[in-house]
Structures are given as structure tokens and as C-alpha cells.
Amino acid sequence: MPLLEIKDLKLDFVVDDASLRAVDGVSLNVEAGETVCLVGESGCGKSVTALSIARLVPTPPARYVGGEILLNGRDVLKMSQAELCDIRGGVVSYVFQEPGASLNPVFRVGAQIKESLKLHKPLTPSLSPSDGERVSEGRVRGSYDEEVIRLLKLVGIPAPESRIKDYPFQLSGGMQQRMMIAMALASEPKLLVADEPTTALDVTIQAQILDLLRDLKQRLGMAILLITHNLGIVGDMADRVAVMYAGQIVELAPARELLRRPLHPYTRALMASVPKLSGGADRLTAIPGTVPRIGDFPPGCRFAPRCPIKRPECENSVPDLIEVESKRWVRCPFWK
């Protein structure tokens, strides 16, 4: 059984009595210990899909219209608020984009990480050495301050004993992101959702954050759902890739196969737009047009207005996501 299984998820935003479909029939699995990348331009529905996993999209204005979101076999859409509090952090944790906006500016970073520990990992009472062997998992041994320092060491923060007293503005962007990762790991989640974790960071720090996530996955055995618009980082991180466009999955494949031979025209366009270090191109390749707004999707294939291989029938018939090869799914009848 997959750790996460999204089945035919449909989510609307209600604006002025009109229902605008933001996520339209998305199905996606994440196995335990697996890294899946969700790729697409801004406005494609990636973040809304990810936030839906723990039902973090406010309702209203959002409304879950249909589908299932199964975490360890339990449907999140049918959970009570108490059950949701247990899985938020306890099963799935988030690293949001722009850490400077996610950290509370008026609290020290150590106190913010400690708050997550208090919610999900109670302190272990004083025990004799023999009793200590029977301490159950999910508890903090020692003090919360010691656990915070351990977490900061885990994510590579230098001098953690002094850094726990810092406010967010005293940290660089890379260190703020490491603090966010430490906060997400405090509850020992089974699934880490990293939403554009390298946004607004310089290239060197981006590489460090990705290396950190890759190392933590191996050491802690957790699964990662990585959301990005940059196919350039997929090859080093992902086991599988789901490409999203206008609220739908348009291609799903093992990462190496997708990067070696993209099938959907949108995936090919994304690949072509990645800057290359060699080749001598005079201009960067861009995808013409923009992602259609929610509520203004074209009647047929949603990528048709921007597609270089579109045919007359593309503007009228809605393509299905079909398995064209083993473990490869494409939403285009003309992918060959």
C-alpha cells in the first residue's frame, strides 16, 4: 500500500457564487522512502495539490468536490479536526517556499522548533538506565532544548547552541531554510512535502539544500514530495516525476526515462527551456503564451493554445491520461 495515494482529486475555489476548478482529477502515489517531483509552471496547481494532502487549503473559499487522499490507507477528506492535527506534522510535514515569510519574525527560531516538538513529541520522564531502554519511540529524551540542538546539527547549522537564540532576521536565506527543514523534521514525519525549497536562494545554497534533503531522506527513511518548476534539479533528486499543467497531470514517468525521452509536448517544452552550459545558443528557448487562468481553461486540450504539434481535434476533445508504455502515463494522443 502506498504511503500517499491521491485518487481523482477535484478541488474548486468558490468566487462570487462561481465554482472555479483548480485541481481537476489528479491521481498520484508516493511510496514509502520514495522521492516524487511535481513539476510545472506557476499557476498549474502544484501547491494547491500539495496543501490538500493535509487539508491545509482553507474551506471556504476552497471546496473539495471529489476524490480521495489516502495517507497510510486513511482518507484525509473524511478526517475530523482532531485526526487532522495528528497527521499534520505527525505523518506529513511541510517545508514552504520563502522561509523568511514562513518563520514568525517576533519569536526566536529555537522557540518555533520547540513548539513543534511539544505538539508531537512529549518529554520522557526521568527513568533509570534499565527503564530507559523501554522508552517508546516518538518521545524526546532529555530536554526540548537538547532536542532542538540535535535537530539543528542534523540539518548542518553551525554553532546551534547560540543559533537557537536568534531571530529569523539574523539568519541568511539558506540558514532560514535549514531552520524550516529542522522544524518539519521535529515530529519525525513519514512524508516531507518540500514546496519550492530553493526559491529565492542563490545557486550555491540551492545545491546545499538539495544535498541536505537527499542526505536526510537516506538517513531517516522518509518519503519526499518535491514541488518545483525547474526540471534541472529533477535528475539528482527524483525517483518519479509528475508533470502538471492547468490543474491536471499531463505526464507521469520514472525520472530517468522522462529526462531521457519526454513524451508530452509540454514536458518537451519545459526540457527545452532549461538553460544549457554548452551548445552556443544565442537565445533562451521560451514556451509561448501563459498558463490559462482558473475558470478560463480552453474546451479541449488545455495545452493546445501553446502546443507546437496541435491538431484541429485538440481544440475540441479532452485527452485522457493513458499508460502508453510500462509505468509511463501521458495525456496526449499524439505523443509519438
Rosetta silent file (secondary structure, phi, psi, omega in degrees, C-alpha in Angstrom):
SEQUENCE: MPLLEIKDLKLDFVVDDASLRAVDGVSLNVEAGETVCLVGESGCGKSVTALSIARLVPTPPARYVGGEILLNGRDVLKMSQAELCDIRGGVVSYVFQEPGASLNPVFRVGAQIKESLKLHKPLTPSLSPSDGERVSEGRVRGSYDEEVIRLLKLVGIPAPESRIKDYPFQLSGGMQQRMMIAMALASEPKLLVADEPTTALDVTIQAQILDLLRDLKQRLGMAILLITHNLGIVGDMADRVAVMYAGQIVELAPARELLRRPLHPYTRALMASVPKLSGGADRLTAIPGTVPRIGDFPPGCRFAPRCPIKRPECENSVPDLIEVESKRWVRCPFWK
SCORE:     score description
SCORE:     0.000 S_00000001
   1 L     0.000  129.549  179.357    0.000    0.000    0.000 S_00000001
   2 L   -63.200  151.529  174.574    1.439    3.425   -0.936 S_00000001
   3 L   -63.916  -45.340  176.939    2.237    5.869    1.843 S_00000001
   4 E  -124.846  132.285  177.345    0.265    8.543   -0.048 S_00000001
   5 E  -137.337  108.662  175.714   -2.403    7.807   -2.621 S_00000001
   6 E   -97.315  125.258 -177.200   -4.324   10.651   -4.263 S_00000001
   7 E  -120.343  112.346  171.295   -7.273    9.391   -6.299 S_00000001
   8 E    48.645   47.720 -177.811   -9.102   11.599   -8.800 S_00000001
   9 E   -71.150  130.586  175.653   -8.856   14.704   -6.592 S_00000001
  10 E  -127.737  127.481 -179.411  -11.086   17.604   -7.602 S_00000001
  11 E  -135.626  131.998  178.882  -10.930   20.956   -5.822 S_00000001
  12 E  -113.750  154.449  165.632  -12.808   24.170   -6.616 S_00000001
  13 E  -109.729  128.107 -178.867  -12.472   27.742   -5.444 S_00000001
  14 E   -94.520  115.923 -178.768  -15.827   29.452   -4.964 S_00000001
  15 E  -129.608  118.550  179.200  -15.680   33.098   -6.089 S_00000001
  16 L    51.912   48.388  177.969  -18.827   35.224   -6.353 S_00000001
  17 L    66.748    7.888  176.584  -21.033   32.119   -6.398 S_00000001
  18 E  -106.638  136.080  177.749  -18.971   30.650   -9.257 S_00000001
  19 E   -95.643  117.267 -178.482  -17.022   27.381   -8.799 S_00000001
  20 E  -108.650  118.496 -175.278  -13.592   27.540  -10.428 S_00000001
  21 E   -77.326  115.683 -179.995  -11.828   24.178  -10.780 S_00000001
  22 E   -98.111  -36.056  176.932   -8.187   24.455   -9.620 S_00000001
  23 E  -124.667  122.057 -168.561   -7.339   20.744   -9.322 S_00000001
  24 E  -125.129   92.121  174.590   -9.088   18.514  -11.843 S_00000001
  25 E    71.693   38.400 -178.909   -8.894   14.752  -11.432 S_00000001
  26 E   -79.693  129.922  174.400   -5.346   14.483  -10.085 S_00000001
  27 E  -127.072  129.563 -174.756   -4.163   10.970   -9.198 S_00000001
  28 E  -158.981  137.182  177.177   -0.705   10.432   -7.703 S_00000001
  29 E  -115.844  148.536  170.644    1.037    7.884   -5.458 S_00000001
  30 E  -132.412  119.122  178.886    4.118    8.237   -3.253 S_00000001
  31 L   -82.603  158.971  176.835    5.662    5.056   -1.878 S_00000001
  32 L   -58.983  131.532  178.429    7.482    4.891    1.462 S_00000001
  33 L    78.255    4.801 -176.273   11.070    6.105    1.043 S_00000001
  34 L   -98.146  152.256  171.699   10.412    7.418   -2.482 S_00000001
  35 E  -112.591  120.787  177.676   11.049   10.897   -3.896 S_00000001
  36 E  -117.282  130.910  176.667    8.437   12.186   -6.342 S_00000001
  37 E  -100.797  131.647  174.131    8.802   15.550   -8.077 S_00000001
  38 E  -106.811  114.135 -168.039    5.718   17.536   -9.050 S_00000001
  39 E  -118.280  145.379  175.220    6.784   19.857  -11.876 S_00000001
  40 L   164.525  167.129  178.331    5.103   22.683  -13.750 S_00000001
  41 L   -69.754  166.172  174.736    4.913   26.433  -14.239 S_00000001
  42 L   -61.317  137.336  179.648    3.470   28.773  -11.636 S_00000001
  43 L    92.468    4.116 -178.754   -0.323   28.592  -11.613 S_00000001
  44 L   -84.331  -12.607  179.365   -0.533   24.917  -12.651 S_00000001
  45 L   104.263   10.479 -176.651   -1.984   23.768   -9.313 S_00000001
  46 H   -64.433  -51.534 -176.115    1.108   22.154   -7.759 S_00000001
  47 H   -67.130  -37.949  178.463    0.983   23.915   -4.392 S_00000001
  48 H   -63.051  -41.688  176.778   -2.794   23.555   -4.055 S_00000001
  49 H   -61.185  -44.233 -178.529   -2.450   19.816   -4.669 S_00000001
  50 H   -66.605  -43.190  179.583    0.324   19.558   -2.082 S_00000001
  51 H   -65.372  -27.875  179.743   -1.544   21.575    0.551 S_00000001
  52 H   -66.573  -22.831 -177.225   -4.587   19.372    0.027 S_00000001
  53 L   -57.411  -39.782  178.186   -2.652   16.350    1.327 S_00000001
  54 L  -108.139   17.250 -179.840   -3.088   17.623    4.903 S_00000001
  55 L    53.097   51.358 -179.904   -6.244   19.617    4.063 S_00000001
  56 L   -95.327   -4.294  177.023   -4.466   22.929    4.521 S_00000001
  57 L   -78.949  121.894 -175.946   -6.386   24.737    1.778 S_00000001
  58 L   -60.058  136.104  178.105   -8.932   26.956    3.588 S_00000001
  59 L  -126.173  111.534   -6.302  -12.569   25.936    3.082 S_00000001
  60 L   -71.991  169.336    9.880  -14.096   28.335    2.116 S_00000001
  61 L   -83.033  -10.900 -178.745  -13.081   29.619   -0.396 S_00000001
  62 E   -80.362  159.844  176.284  -11.921   26.141   -1.450 S_00000001
  63 E  -148.201  122.875  177.310  -14.249   23.169   -1.728 S_00000001
  64 E   -79.500  112.622 -172.374  -13.218   19.535   -2.105 S_00000001
  65 E   -88.659  -35.959 -177.097  -15.568   18.286   -4.804 S_00000001
  66 E  -168.790  169.995  177.970  -14.444   14.697   -5.218 S_00000001
  67 E    99.139 -176.284 -179.869  -11.742   12.086   -4.923 S_00000001
  68 E  -136.988  148.856  171.894   -9.739   10.616   -2.071 S_00000001
  69 E  -127.886  102.528 -174.485   -6.454   11.452   -0.332 S_00000001
  70 E  -100.643  120.451  173.363   -5.217    8.345    1.460 S_00000001
  71 E  -112.352  115.630 -174.108   -2.380    8.607    3.992 S_00000001
  72 L    53.539   35.344  176.564   -1.448    5.173    5.293 S_00000001
  73 L    85.010   -2.805 -179.934   -4.792    3.997    3.943 S_00000001
  74 E  -103.364  134.827 -176.961   -6.874    6.649    5.785 S_00000001
  75 E   -81.103  113.874 -179.178   -8.873    9.204    3.816 S_00000001
  76 H   -62.420  -34.364 -176.407   -7.815   12.720    4.839 S_00000001
  77 H   -68.987  -12.476  179.153  -11.000   14.220    3.368 S_00000001
  78 H  -108.869    5.521 -176.520  -13.079   12.277    5.918 S_00000001
  79 L   -80.309  150.841  172.565  -10.964   13.055    8.990 S_00000001
  80 L   -78.270  170.772  179.042  -12.106   15.109   11.976 S_00000001
  81 H   -62.968  -36.669  178.509  -10.150   18.159   13.118 S_00000001
  82 H   -65.121  -40.295  178.224   -8.543   16.120   15.915 S_00000001
  83 H   -67.525  -37.028  178.029   -7.394   13.479   13.429 S_00000001
  84 H   -64.005  -38.860  178.269   -6.047   16.175   11.123 S_00000001
  85 H   -62.076  -32.944  179.359   -3.980   17.635   13.970 S_00000001
  86 H   -70.243  -41.032 -176.561   -2.396   14.215   14.458 S_00000001
  87 H   -81.380  -25.211  178.139   -1.367   13.743   10.828 S_00000001
  88 H   -73.143  104.999 -174.396   -0.198   17.349   10.339 S_00000001
  89 H    96.573  -45.039 -178.480    3.390   17.029   11.394 S_00000001
  90 H   -70.770  -35.634  179.719    2.951   13.530   12.771 S_00000001
  91 L  -115.241  -44.187 -179.207    2.663   11.884    9.342 S_00000001
  92 E  -126.712  131.095  176.785    3.221   14.671    6.803 S_00000001
  93 E  -123.442  157.987 -174.825    5.287   17.838    7.294 S_00000001
  94 E  -121.531  141.741  165.409    5.845   20.809    5.010 S_00000001
  95 E  -115.347  108.295 -174.310    8.784   22.965    4.021 S_00000001
  96 L   -85.591  157.739  176.801    7.209   26.031    2.449 S_00000001
  97 L   -71.776  157.457 -177.916    8.760   28.321   -0.121 S_00000001
  98 L    56.389   74.920 -176.694   10.219   31.640    1.026 S_00000001
  99 H   -60.148  -28.750  179.029   11.321   30.655    4.548 S_00000001
 100 H   -62.361  -28.887  178.215   11.617   34.286    5.577 S_00000001
 101 H   -88.513  -17.554 -177.846    7.852   34.627    5.216 S_00000001
 102 H   -88.495  -29.769  177.866    7.123   31.273    6.902 S_00000001
 103 L   -81.024  140.826  178.819    9.090   31.885   10.094 S_00000001
 104 L   -74.496  121.598 -172.908    7.468   34.109   12.713 S_00000001
 105 L   -71.452  -15.468 -174.537    9.619   37.264   12.924 S_00000001
 106 L  -101.322    1.457  177.424    8.873   38.002   16.610 S_00000001
 107 L  -119.186  145.028  175.880    9.895   34.610   18.059 S_00000001
 108 L   -64.931  147.364 -174.912   13.345   33.106   18.320 S_00000001
 109 H   -63.933  -33.281  177.891   13.879   30.214   15.896 S_00000001
 110 H   -62.420  -39.339  178.844   14.623   27.795   18.727 S_00000001
 111 H   -66.637  -33.527 -179.825   11.236   28.528   20.307 S_00000001
 112 H   -70.224  -39.015  176.462    9.484   27.900   16.983 S_00000001
 113 H   -69.263  -38.328  179.906   11.098   24.481   16.565 S_00000001
 114 H   -62.397  -34.639  178.630   10.376   23.695   20.221 S_00000001
 115 H   -60.866  -41.422  177.764    6.690   24.408   19.639 S_00000001
 116 H   -64.631  -37.861  178.305    6.549   21.647   17.007 S_00000001
 117 H   -64.540  -42.896 -178.150    8.249   19.245   19.420 S_00000001
 118 H   -64.428  -31.678 -179.690    5.785   19.992   22.195 S_00000001
 119 H   -73.133  -34.254 -169.368    2.853   19.284   19.879 S_00000001
 120 H  -119.461  -16.847 -175.729    4.087   15.929   18.612 S_00000001
 121 L  -134.993   93.403  179.460    6.833   14.547   20.895 S_00000001
 122 L   -65.051  155.149  178.826    6.189   14.603   24.656 S_00000001
 123 E   -70.015  146.925  173.849    9.133   14.612   27.051 S_00000001
 124 L   -83.913  127.725  177.280   10.292   11.305   28.514 S_00000001
 125 L   -64.791  162.800  179.910   10.096   11.316   32.329 S_00000001
 126 L   -62.371  127.709 -177.558   13.234   10.647   34.327 S_00000001
 127 L  -130.833  157.008  173.441   13.996    6.935   34.187 S_00000001
 128 L   -72.298  161.477 -179.888   16.649    4.630   35.495 S_00000001
 129 H   -53.592  -39.184 -179.261   19.170    3.311   32.917 S_00000001
 130 H   -70.444  -37.150  177.976   17.339   -0.001   32.711 S_00000001
 131 H   -68.565  -30.116 -176.551   13.969    1.714   32.260 S_00000001
 132 H   -60.624  -24.777  179.881   15.455    3.967   29.599 S_00000001
 133 L   -70.001  -18.219 -176.232   15.712    1.044   27.234 S_00000001
 134 L  -100.716   10.872  178.744   11.926    0.763   27.241 S_00000001
 135 L   -65.120  128.942 -178.425   11.239    4.372   26.222 S_00000001
 136 L   -73.664  156.369  176.858    8.767    4.329   23.352 S_00000001
 137 L   -68.223  159.841  179.509    9.527    5.986   20.040 S_00000001
 138 L    87.043    9.575  177.234    8.064    9.414   19.364 S_00000001
 139 L  -118.975  157.863  178.542    9.307   10.894   22.656 S_00000001
 140 E   -95.195  124.102  175.239   12.081   13.363   23.434 S_00000001
 141 L   -87.706  125.147 -178.266   14.885   12.041   25.631 S_00000001
 142 L    92.484 -142.732 -177.986   16.226   14.807   27.842 S_00000001
 143 L  -103.329  163.378  177.028   15.101   18.411   27.378 S_00000001
 144 H   -64.961  -36.854  179.311   13.471   20.140   24.452 S_00000001
 145 H   -61.208  -40.290  178.043   16.473   22.446   24.122 S_00000001
 146 H   -64.277  -37.939  178.894   18.743   19.429   23.692 S_00000001
 147 H   -68.987  -38.453  177.011   16.433   18.032   21.007 S_00000001
 148 H   -61.804  -44.566  178.941   16.365   21.379   19.161 S_00000001
 149 H   -61.869  -40.052  177.949   20.165   21.466   19.178 S_00000001
 150 H   -61.571  -42.383  179.868   20.248   17.886   17.866 S_00000001
 151 H   -64.876  -40.698 -179.878   17.918   18.836   15.012 S_00000001
 152 H   -66.557  -35.745  174.505   19.993   21.891   14.103 S_00000001
 153 H   -65.386  -38.683 -178.813   23.114   19.734   13.977 S_00000001
 154 H   -59.983  -38.108 -177.995   21.218   17.280   11.787 S_00000001
 155 L   -95.082    9.860  171.679   20.492   19.982    9.189 S_00000001
 156 L    82.099   28.225  176.462   24.010   21.415    9.302 S_00000001
 157 L   -83.227  122.566  178.206   23.539   24.611   11.330 S_00000001
 158 L   -72.905  148.834  178.979   26.914   25.741   12.767 S_00000001
 159 L    47.532   57.475 -175.246   27.077   26.642   16.486 S_00000001
 160 H   -62.740  -27.886 -179.328   23.492   25.509   17.148 S_00000001
 161 H   -60.213  -32.627  178.708   23.712   26.325   20.874 S_00000001
 162 H   -92.875  -29.564 -177.071   23.846   30.021   20.023 S_00000001
 163 H   -68.545  -25.956 -179.517   21.675   29.942   16.900 S_00000001
 164 L   -65.579  -16.107  179.480   18.578   28.781   18.802 S_00000001
 165 L   -91.951   -3.936 -176.898   18.515   32.255   20.389 S_00000001
 166 L   -78.968  154.040  169.291   18.497   34.069   17.027 S_00000001
 167 L   -92.535  157.898 -176.925   15.520   35.742   15.406 S_00000001
 168 H   -53.896  -35.848 -176.760   14.784   34.921   11.740 S_00000001
 169 H   -67.957  -15.406  179.553   16.128   38.282   10.511 S_00000001
 170 H   -85.347   -1.281 -176.421   19.543   37.392   11.958 S_00000001
 171 L  -111.246  150.396  173.499   19.857   34.379    9.625 S_00000001
 172 L   -72.787  169.221  179.580   20.737   34.134    5.946 S_00000001
 173 H   -60.253  -40.761  179.711   18.218   32.721    3.482 S_00000001
 174 H   -65.845  -38.795  179.171   19.978   29.360    3.420 S_00000001
 175 H   -71.934  -35.289  174.769   20.022   29.121    7.214 S_00000001
 176 H   -60.472  -41.875  179.489   16.362   30.112    7.401 S_00000001
 177 H   -66.079  -38.025  176.775   15.536   27.261    5.031 S_00000001
 178 H   -64.289  -36.675  176.090   17.563   24.840    7.166 S_00000001
 179 H   -63.337  -41.086  178.226   15.589   26.016   10.203 S_00000001
 180 H   -62.936  -39.437  178.779   12.352   25.288    8.321 S_00000001
 181 H   -66.601  -41.599  177.277   13.611   21.798    7.479 S_00000001
 182 H   -60.526  -41.323  178.934   14.575   21.206   11.135 S_00000001
 183 H   -63.823  -40.378 -179.970   11.081   22.298   12.193 S_00000001
 184 H   -67.752  -32.544 -177.566    9.497   19.939    9.660 S_00000001
 185 H   -84.064  -10.363 -174.040   11.670   17.030   10.848 S_00000001
 186 L   -56.634  -36.800 -176.433   10.972   17.630   14.550 S_00000001
 187 L   -92.530    7.078  179.627    7.952   15.313   14.548 S_00000001
 188 L    54.246   61.026 -177.326    9.709   12.597   12.510 S_00000001
 189 L   -71.844  159.115  174.988    7.223   12.609    9.605 S_00000001
 190 L   -87.911  -24.028 -179.868    6.893    9.771    7.129 S_00000001
 191 E  -131.724  126.097  175.891    6.319   12.210    4.249 S_00000001
 192 E  -108.598  121.407  176.781    8.076   15.544    3.745 S_00000001
 193 E   -99.718  113.746 -179.247    6.439   17.957    1.282 S_00000001
 194 E  -108.474  106.464 -175.388    9.025   20.474    0.052 S_00000001
 195 E   -95.678  102.893 -179.018    7.317   23.282   -1.865 S_00000001
 196 L    48.310   58.082 -173.797    9.919   25.113   -3.971 S_00000001
 197 L   -68.576  -11.276 -178.324   12.541   24.757   -1.197 S_00000001
 198 L  -109.644    9.889  179.671   15.227   26.560   -3.221 S_00000001
 199 L   -61.758  137.164  174.974   13.176   29.624   -4.249 S_00000001
 200 L    68.474   12.724  176.129   14.997   32.953   -3.787 S_00000001
 201 L  -105.790  148.429  178.261   18.273   31.228   -2.856 S_00000001
 202 L   -71.148  166.936 -169.736   21.492   31.621   -4.821 S_00000001
 203 H   -60.383  -40.052 -178.972   22.756   28.688   -6.860 S_00000001
 204 H   -64.106  -44.373 -179.098   25.347   27.521   -4.325 S_00000001
 205 H   -69.515  -35.628  175.353   22.833   27.494   -1.459 S_00000001
 206 H   -55.844  -47.325 -179.380   20.268   25.756   -3.677 S_00000001
 207 H   -62.320  -38.474  179.748   22.692   22.901   -4.221 S_00000001
 208 H   -65.496  -41.929  179.887   23.376   22.680   -0.480 S_00000001
 209 H   -65.386  -42.597  178.421   19.651   22.484    0.378 S_00000001
 210 H   -65.488  -40.583  176.186   19.045   19.772   -2.223 S_00000001
 211 H   -61.968  -39.421  179.402   22.055   17.796   -0.983 S_00000001
 212 H   -63.745  -45.660  179.564   20.696   18.135    2.562 S_00000001
 213 H   -61.889  -41.639  179.506   17.248   16.831    1.575 S_00000001
 214 H   -63.943  -41.594  179.985   18.809   13.904   -0.281 S_00000001
 215 H   -67.910  -42.393 -178.670   21.016   13.042    2.710 S_00000001
 216 H   -66.329  -36.299  177.724   18.152   13.332    5.228 S_00000001
 217 H   -60.104  -44.666 -178.794   15.945   11.081    3.116 S_00000001
 218 H   -68.593  -38.581 -176.735   18.568    8.340    3.182 S_00000001
 219 H   -75.554  -35.529 -174.619   19.313    8.730    6.889 S_00000001
 220 H  -102.132  -12.596  177.463   15.719    8.974    8.109 S_00000001
 221 L    70.428   25.147 -178.946   13.996    6.761    5.529 S_00000001
 222 L   -92.847  163.134  173.708   11.220    9.241    4.798 S_00000001
 223 E   -92.986  154.438 -179.670    9.441    9.920    1.507 S_00000001
 224 E  -130.627  132.105  166.992    9.653   13.312   -0.199 S_00000001
 225 E  -108.632  107.948 -175.319    7.204   15.106   -2.467 S_00000001
 226 E  -102.692  122.083 -179.231    9.286   17.857   -4.073 S_00000001
 227 E  -103.048  128.432 -177.270    7.441   20.654   -5.865 S_00000001
 228 E  -156.013  160.000  170.857    9.403   22.660   -8.406 S_00000001
 229 L  -106.799    3.174 -173.106    9.169   24.444  -11.744 S_00000001
 230 L  -109.824  104.865  177.395   12.779   23.585  -12.540 S_00000001
 231 H   -67.787  -14.371 -178.659   13.354   20.314  -14.374 S_00000001
 232 H   -65.727  -24.261 -178.502   17.082   20.905  -13.970 S_00000001
 233 H   -97.069   -3.957 -173.896   17.038   19.649  -10.362 S_00000001
 234 H   -68.564  -41.254 -173.900   14.837   16.611  -11.015 S_00000001
 235 H   -59.319  -34.475 -177.915   17.549   14.251  -12.231 S_00000001
 236 H   -84.434  -16.164 -171.351   19.521   14.389   -8.977 S_00000001
 237 H  -112.196  -39.849 -161.974   16.511   14.107   -6.654 S_00000001
 238 L   -93.118  147.448  165.388   13.552   12.205   -8.066 S_00000001
 239 L   -89.268  -41.481  175.893   12.621    8.567   -8.465 S_00000001
 240 E  -134.867  158.278 -178.526    9.492    9.548  -10.413 S_00000001
 241 E  -129.784  133.471  171.697    8.213   12.785  -11.941 S_00000001
 242 E  -114.679  122.816  179.817    4.661   14.055  -12.373 S_00000001
 243 E   -98.618  127.392 -174.466    4.294   16.985  -14.782 S_00000001
 244 E  -116.889  139.757  177.556    1.284   19.203  -14.053 S_00000001
 245 E  -146.308  127.860  174.892   -0.430   21.727  -16.296 S_00000001
 246 L    50.169   45.896  174.316   -3.637   23.727  -15.722 S_00000001
 247 L    82.853    4.655 -178.351   -4.796   21.572  -12.817 S_00000001
 248 E  -129.890  150.325  168.959   -4.106   18.203  -14.466 S_00000001
 249 E   -78.436  124.149 -179.501   -1.279   15.654  -14.551 S_00000001
 250 E  -105.840  -18.793  175.110   -0.107   15.545  -18.183 S_00000001
 251 E  -156.095  140.197  179.523    2.798   13.119  -17.816 S_00000001
 252 E  -140.270  124.389 -174.109    3.937   10.666  -15.152 S_00000001
 253 E  -162.483  160.453  169.638    7.089    8.587  -15.521 S_00000001
 254 E   -58.089  142.847 -171.511   10.288    7.379  -13.834 S_00000001
 255 H   -57.033  -46.572 -176.702   12.662   10.336  -13.619 S_00000001
 256 H   -64.320  -40.465  179.917   15.439    8.914  -15.785 S_00000001
 257 H   -66.210  -41.620 -179.112   13.032    7.841  -18.521 S_00000001
 258 H   -65.726  -42.794 -179.245   11.283   11.212  -18.566 S_00000001
 259 H   -70.436  -32.919  179.208   14.517   13.194  -18.741 S_00000001
 260 H   -73.201  -37.765 -176.336   15.946   10.893  -21.415 S_00000001
 261 L  -149.383   82.445  176.792   12.803   10.939  -23.572 S_00000001
 262 L   -66.702  142.180 -174.650    9.970   13.308  -22.620 S_00000001
 263 L  -106.669  -43.018 -177.507    6.722   12.379  -24.368 S_00000001
 264 L   -75.657  141.732  179.652    4.153   15.113  -23.734 S_00000001
 265 H   -55.905  -33.697  178.858    4.644   18.344  -25.751 S_00000001
 266 H   -68.888  -41.545  177.406    4.529   20.378  -22.525 S_00000001
 267 H   -63.211  -41.790  177.505    7.254   18.272  -20.911 S_00000001
 268 H   -61.374  -39.512  179.657    9.375   18.639  -24.038 S_00000001
 269 H   -66.878  -39.445  176.611    8.877   22.404  -23.918 S_00000001
 270 H   -63.028  -42.219  179.204    9.910   22.520  -20.266 S_00000001
 271 H   -63.277  -41.078 -178.532   13.017   20.495  -21.051 S_00000001
 272 H   -67.584  -24.746 -177.218   13.918   22.754  -23.962 S_00000001
 273 L   -84.766   -6.449  177.781   13.630   25.853  -21.754 S_00000001
 274 L   -73.635  123.362  179.740   16.288   24.639  -19.280 S_00000001
 275 L   -60.623  141.127 -179.667   19.492   26.664  -19.909 S_00000001
 276 L  -113.496  146.020 -178.225   22.420   24.574  -21.132 S_00000001
 277 L   -77.504  -17.518 -179.568   26.083   25.179  -20.405 S_00000001
 278 L  -132.729  168.450  177.235   27.115   24.215  -23.934 S_00000001
 279 L   118.307  -22.999  175.133   25.660   24.446  -27.401 S_00000001
 280 L    68.828   28.282  179.047   26.218   28.091  -28.201 S_00000001
 281 L   -67.825  138.292 -179.670   22.526   29.071  -28.348 S_00000001
 282 L   -79.064  -33.176 -177.339   22.014   32.789  -28.910 S_00000001
 283 L  -132.361  151.086  173.898   18.667   32.961  -27.115 S_00000001
 284 L   -72.106  144.809  177.391   16.923   31.005  -24.390 S_00000001
 285 L   -83.007  129.254 -179.917   14.023   28.851  -25.538 S_00000001
 286 L  -120.858  153.821  175.380   10.686   30.004  -24.122 S_00000001
 287 L   -88.666  121.704 -178.286    7.206   28.485  -24.154 S_00000001
 288 L   -64.955  150.891  177.250    4.859   30.877  -25.987 S_00000001
 289 L    78.198 -169.510 -178.095    1.796   32.136  -24.146 S_00000001
 290 L  -136.184  164.370  175.647    0.899   31.671  -20.481 S_00000001
 291 L   -65.534  130.265 -179.330   -0.828   29.126  -18.261 S_00000001
 292 L   -63.792  147.361  179.670   -4.604   29.714  -18.543 S_00000001
 293 L   -71.642  154.549  175.062   -6.306   31.193  -15.501 S_00000001
 294 L   -59.273  131.722 -177.700   -8.573   29.122  -13.303 S_00000001
 295 L    88.477   -4.663 -179.256  -12.049   29.243  -14.793 S_00000001
 296 L  -127.613   33.293  179.185  -10.707   30.149  -18.227 S_00000001
 297 L   -72.635  142.924  176.992   -9.433   26.765  -19.393 S_00000001
 298 L   -65.278  157.669 -173.138   -9.834   26.007  -23.136 S_00000001
 299 L   -69.394  -31.673 -178.604  -12.555   23.451  -24.016 S_00000001
 300 L   -99.197 -128.073  175.150  -10.289   20.709  -25.397 S_00000001
 301 L   -65.433  129.424 -174.291   -6.677   20.004  -24.534 S_00000001
 302 L   -72.516  -19.228  178.167   -5.594   22.685  -22.089 S_00000001
 303 L   -93.337   -5.828 -174.027   -2.123   22.933  -23.602 S_00000001
 304 H   -53.972  -43.671 -179.058   -3.417   23.198  -27.186 S_00000001
 305 H   -60.669  -18.832 -178.101   -3.159   27.033  -27.469 S_00000001
 306 H  -113.314    0.305 -170.007    0.579   26.782  -26.725 S_00000001
 307 L   -84.480  131.788  179.974    1.322   23.410  -28.323 S_00000001
 308 L   -77.158  -13.568 -177.798    3.652   23.250  -31.365 S_00000001
 309 L  -116.930   19.124 -175.088    2.122   19.968  -32.632 S_00000001
 310 L   -63.417  151.714  176.944   -1.583   20.687  -32.033 S_00000001
 311 L  -123.391  164.747 -176.635   -4.188   19.401  -34.488 S_00000001
 312 H   -54.257  -37.646 -177.340   -7.759   20.603  -35.104 S_00000001
 313 H   -70.039  -18.569 -179.722   -9.247   17.886  -32.880 S_00000001
 314 H   -64.596  -27.396 -176.442   -7.094   19.012  -29.935 S_00000001
 315 H   -82.669   -5.878 -176.696   -9.248   22.103  -29.517 S_00000001
 316 L  -120.554  -35.902 -176.615  -12.456   20.097  -29.107 S_00000001
 317 L  -100.569  138.591  179.817  -11.693   16.731  -27.470 S_00000001
 318 L   -90.127  116.992 -177.560  -10.368   16.401  -23.914 S_00000001
 319 L   -74.557  148.098  175.646   -7.488   13.850  -23.823 S_00000001
 320 L   -92.614  157.846  172.783   -7.295   11.184  -21.126 S_00000001
 321 L   -84.574  110.234 -174.096   -4.207   10.284  -19.125 S_00000001
 322 E  -121.034  151.681  177.699   -3.293    6.887  -20.582 S_00000001
 323 E   -83.867  107.667 -175.507   -0.481    4.411  -19.967 S_00000001
 324 E   -92.969  -24.054  175.006    1.448    4.423  -23.251 S_00000001
 325 E  -144.213  172.424  179.139    4.405    2.353  -22.011 S_00000001
 326 L   -58.700  119.872  178.000    5.203    0.452  -18.829 S_00000001
 327 L    65.849   17.652  178.089    4.959    2.935  -15.920 S_00000001
 328 E  -123.818  122.479 -177.186    4.637    5.875  -18.355 S_00000001
 329 E  -119.712  135.326 -176.314    1.431    7.893  -18.499 S_00000001
 330 E  -138.872  138.446  175.976    0.734   10.702  -20.977 S_00000001
 331 L  -101.335   65.455  178.206   -2.248   12.988  -21.568 S_00000001
 332 L  -165.276  123.273  179.183   -1.816   13.362  -25.330 S_00000001
 333 L   -76.679  -11.010 -176.407   -2.931   11.060  -28.202 S_00000001
 334 L  -114.469   35.406 -174.591   -0.215   12.495  -30.485 S_00000001
 335 L   -72.694  -21.496 -176.129    2.781   11.969  -28.199 S_00000001
 336 L   -70.992    0.000    0.000    4.731    9.819  -30.686 S_00000001
